């Protein structure tokens, strides 16, 4: 179970880091970027700059939210050799995972109203 927790949040960590890198390079609003970016945001340079900043910022929030479970699972697997996950930890990990997904999706939903 601890390994599954590590893998799931590791994938979330990698995806969040990828979002930050793409947005930092300014590629989130290009044609090769994300499909969820509306066309009116892609065509206006000021909105595109604002969208890249928002995507990068929320990607960084996702990195921070997914880092804690990854570090916990790595610590437990490496030093404690424990494969048992307490219920409180699972509940906290589920809450962090849901919050991270919401935070990562938020800039795309906000762009629809710009």
Buried (B, 14 or more C-beta within 10 A) or exposed (E): EBEEBBEBBBEBBEBBBEBBEBBBEBBBBBEEBBEEBBEEBBEBEEBBEBBBBBBBBBBBBBBBBBBEBBEBBBEBBEEEEEEEBEEEBEEBBEEBBEBBBEBBEBBBEEBEEE
